[in-house]
Amino acid sequence: MENYEQEEQEIKYLVPNISRALKILEYLTSEENATSLSQIAEHFSYPKNSVFRIIKTLEHYGYVEESERKYHITPRLLYLGYSRMRNTGLVENSLDVMHALRDEVNETVMIGTQHGDQIVIIDQLPSFRYIKFTTEIGKRVTLHASSPGKAILAYLPKQEQKMLLDQITFTRYTDHTIPSKSDMREELKRVKERGYAIDDGEENPECHCVGSPILDYRGYPIASLWTVGPSFRLTPDLYDQIGPLVKDFAMQISRRFGYDPVTR
């Protein structure tokens, strides 16, 4: 009796048209094809005029779109959901995947974001090995001489990528550092084709890295995931083995931010 009264009390405060709008949104989300007003009204047994007003309101605020008098859902709801996920933090949404990758490769795993022409390291999981690479959180590495930097650069929109390449000073740290903008463009094509980037001792000759971008629902690179190890252990012959692993684990995180490799 008490539960029934509580339910009745909750129902009393519901706004009928908001309830209908939410049900219509859920219905449109479940439908593969665009749907007419008549189909929606018939499905719910709602008055057609009421459905029309609700649909036009949702259309005004960008939640549905009309095409040939039929309506379909837009990505706006996804945007709201994944914006909330971003607000809870990259690290919180990536930590379990970082642990799994570290267990798989047994090398230090890091995650970082782009800031101007640098990558800022925001978290790391050190390898269990006696000899390993670690750094302080907040350390910055260059875009052009790091695997996370090249991974992000490769997936940026063309105009943004061009702007950054124009700004970068291609400082030569080692013999393996990419020396010019034209060489970098060629390297970024290779990164995009295979889905991961390599740092073959390009800033520190004793350090090798393999990284892949973390993409959001738009396909935009919001971060990089990478593994780093000493050059004597993370050798070039292992890049083609470790690269796809890093790519797969980065994709797990990307899916949490709405990225769909099929639709993209």
PyMOL commands that set and color helices and strands:
alter all, ss='L'
color gray80, all
select helices_A, chain A and resi 2-12+16-30+37-44+48-60+76-87+90-105+147-155+158-167+181-194+236-256
alter helices_A, ss='H'
color red, helices_A
select strands_A, chain A and resi 35-36+64-67+70-73+108-115+118-125+140-142+197-200+207-215+221-230
alter strands_A, ss='S'
color yellow, strands_A
deselect
rebuild
show_as cartoon
